Amino acid sequence: MSLLAQINLWLCAAFLCFLAIAIFFAREVMREQARVNAVGTASLLMDSAQAARNYTSNEIVPAFASRMTPDAPGRSQDTKPAASP
């Protein structure tokens, strides 16, 4: 085997080794970034759900509670449905 062929063989082997190492580290970095991204998205979703829950608890429930009292204006005293024959 000529010297040029041996050099090319060693260079190809070294390139493949470094490529494998680079792929391994890139894969780990991408996994970590994906995990951080997923946690960030989940945090945003949880914050949105909490905001909707707080709004409902603070604004909607009291409004319905005032309408559901028996002495509220506009509400009839007889709330039982008529009996069907």
C-alpha positions in Angstrom: 0.0 0.0 0.0 1.4 3.4 -0.9 2.1 6.1 1.5 -0.6 8.3 0.1 -3.2 5.5 0.6 -2.1 5.0 4.2 -2.4 8.7 4.9 -5.8 8.9 3.4 -6.9 5.8 5.4 -5.7 7.3 8.7 -7.3 10.7 7.9 -10.6 9.0 7.1 -10.4 6.9 10.3 -9.7 10.1 12.3 -12.5 12.0 10.7 -15.0 9.2 11.4 -13.8 9.0 15.1 -14.2 12.8 15.5 -17.5 12.8 13.7 -18.8 10.1 16.1 -17.7 12.1 19.1 -19.3 15.3 17.7 -22.6 13.5 17.1 -22.6 12.1 20.6 -22.1 15.5 22.2 -24.5 17.3 19.9 -27.1 14.7 20.7 -26.7 15.3 24.5 -26.9 19.1 24.0 -30.0 18.8 21.8 -31.7 16.5 24.4 -31.0 19.0 27.2 -32.3 21.9 25.1 -35.4 19.9 24.2 -36.0 19.1 27.9 -35.6 22.8 28.9 -37.9 23.8 26.1 -40.5 21.3 27.2 -40.3 22.4 30.8 -40.7 26.1 29.7 -43.7 25.2 27.6 -45.3 23.3 30.4 -44.7 26.2 32.8 -46.4 28.6 30.4 -49.4 26.2 30.1 -49.6 25.9 33.9 -49.5 29.6 34.3 -52.2 30.1 31.8 -54.4 27.5 33.4 -53.8 29.1 36.8 -54.7 32.5 35.5 -58.0 31.2 34.0 -58.7 29.5 37.3 -58.0 32.6 39.3 -60.2 34.7 37.0 -63.0 32.2 37.3 -62.7 32.0 41.1 -62.5 35.8 41.6 -64.9 37.1 38.9 -67.3 34.5 37.6 -68.1 32.5 40.8 -69.1 35.6 42.8 -71.3 36.9 39.9 -73.1 33.6 39.7 -73.4 33.3 43.5 -75.2 36.7 43.7 -77.7 35.4 41.0 -78.3 32.1 42.7 -79.5 33.6 46.0 -83.2 33.1 46.6 -83.9 36.8 47.2 -82.1 38.0 44.1 -84.3 40.2 41.9 -85.6 38.6 38.7 -85.7 35.1 40.2 -89.0 33.5 40.8 -89.7 31.9 44.2 -91.2 28.8 42.6 -88.2 27.0 41.1 -89.8 23.6 40.9 -90.8 22.4 37.4 -94.4 21.7 36.7 -95.4 18.1 37.0 -96.2 16.5 33.7 -99.3 14.2 33.4 
